[in-house]
Amino acid sequence: MSLHAILSRVTAATAAANRAPGSVQVIAVSKVQPLDRVVAVLDEGHRLFGENYVQESQGKWPDLRARFGAVQVHMIGPLQTNKAKVAVELFDAIHTLDRMSLAEKLAKLAQARGQSPSLFVQVNTGKEPQKAGLLPDDTDAFVAQCRAMDLPVQGLMCIPPEGEDATPHFAMLAQMAERNGLPGLSMGMSSDFEAAIAHGATHIRVGSAIFGARDYGRAPGA
Ligand SMILES: *Cc1c(COP(=O)(O)O)cnc(C)c1O
């Protein structure tokens, strides 16, 4: 696959779902990819990327932004509270707001800085014990609490259980976003983004289908 092929499939899936052209943003997930692959996608004109690790992003994006101009980088990996300060300076959006202690920290930082990245609340739609995210039953109250803290919650995000049909998870997330009046839906990855688009995804997170397989030997700390 390539960026061009993925963008064509996104355009087709968007049209097939009777959705407006351009209503789905493609986050090119560049975690642990070699720099030359990332530069190649920037050279093709893509300007929206996703990262999982604060430290890796710090080492990469300030330089690439200086070189390529207006690039948006979204944090899609788990965020430790002690890295929140660096994260709000580095990222345009954080898709992994998953607990009150992080919400409180982000609210403090937003107050001090007078601005905040856009936020997505991560929902553990499969109720997997090892997975981050709010349980579905706790999500409405959490969103309300975030709003009471003036956090700019834009939408919901999910990572469906591996090896399961993702469709019911996408449908559940869409329903939860709708009932909370949230316009953003961060869902769908390389293997299932077309189904996510059919269910209303506004942000799909596509890594290996654009960049090729990841070599986790490159991950920090790996
Ligand atoms: C790595 C990652 C992706 C991209 O996965 P692919 O299967 O390579 O498209 C998407 N979302 C999250 C949260 C990720 O960590």
The ligand as an ORCA input file, in Angstrom:
! r2SCAN-3c Opt
* xyz 0 1
  C      -0.252      1.840     16.017
  C      -1.642      2.324     16.142
  C      -2.460      2.500     15.010
  C      -2.046      2.124     13.607
  O      -2.170      0.748     13.441
  P      -2.056      0.059     11.985
  O      -2.688     -1.253     12.175
  O      -0.614      0.000     11.650
  O      -2.812      0.925     11.043
  C      -3.728      3.023     15.206
  N      -4.180      3.358     16.429
  C      -3.433      3.204     17.536
  C      -3.982      3.582     18.857
  C      -2.143      2.677     17.429
  O      -1.409      2.504     18.538
*
